[in-house]
Amino acid sequence: MYFGEDRSVEVLGWRAGYAFAYLVFTAVLYMVFNAMGRLPASWSILHVAAVTLLITAAGVAVRRFLR
């Protein structure tokens, strides 16, 4: 039998919090760039989300590589 701690809820909370923070950051970044006129006219929030997702994936890859 396994009597250790069940950390699945904690891990789920970390991932949900990370996803929520990512969505809020992307929305704020889009609004700021849109208000400043720094985005191309054809871009939507999905383009900004894709760019931030690439940056996030690169950061995760570097972190795993350096471990």
C-alpha positions as a printed Julia matrix, in Angstrom:
67×3 Matrix{Float64}:
  0.0    0.0     0.0
  1.03   3.56   -0.64
  0.68   5.95    2.3
  2.46   8.97    0.83
  0.95  12.34    0.1
 -1.37  12.68   -2.86
 -0.05  15.73   -4.67
 -2.3   15.48   -7.72
 -4.57  18.31   -6.52
 -1.55  20.5    -5.84
 -0.12  19.84   -9.3
 -3.52  20.54  -10.86
 -3.65  23.82   -8.97
 -0.2   24.84  -10.18
 -1.11  24.07  -13.79
 -4.47  25.84  -13.58
 -2.83  28.89  -12.0
 -0.14  28.92  -14.67
 -2.74  28.72  -17.44
 -4.82  31.5   -15.87
 -1.77  33.74  -15.46
 -0.77  33.04  -19.08
 -4.23  34.06  -20.33
 -4.28  37.24  -18.24
 -0.75  38.18  -19.33
 -1.59  37.59  -22.98
 -4.78  39.67  -22.77
 -3.0   42.57  -21.04
 -0.1   42.43  -23.5
 -2.53  42.49  -26.43
 -4.43  45.46  -25.0
 -1.25  47.43  -24.34
  0.22  46.78  -27.79
 -3.12  47.47  -29.46
 -3.54  50.76  -27.58
 -0.03  51.84  -28.55
 -0.6   50.91  -32.19
  2.32  48.47  -32.22
  0.41  45.52  -33.7
 -0.19  44.97  -37.4
 -3.81  45.63  -38.36
 -4.41  41.99  -39.31
 -3.29  40.54  -35.96
 -5.72  39.31  -33.35
 -5.22  38.15  -29.78
 -4.52  34.65  -31.12
 -1.36  35.87  -32.83
 -0.12  37.42  -29.6
 -1.02  34.21  -27.74
  0.99  32.16  -30.25
  4.04  34.38  -29.82
  3.85  34.25  -26.02
  3.31  30.48  -26.18
  6.5   30.11  -28.24
  8.43  32.19  -25.71
  6.99  30.14  -22.85
  7.85  26.86  -24.58
 11.4   28.06  -25.17
 11.73  28.94  -21.48
 10.44  25.53  -20.39
 12.82  23.81  -22.83
 15.81  25.76  -21.51
 14.82  24.96  -17.92
 14.56  21.24  -18.68
 17.82  21.29  -20.61
 19.7   22.91  -17.73
 18.39  20.44  -15.15
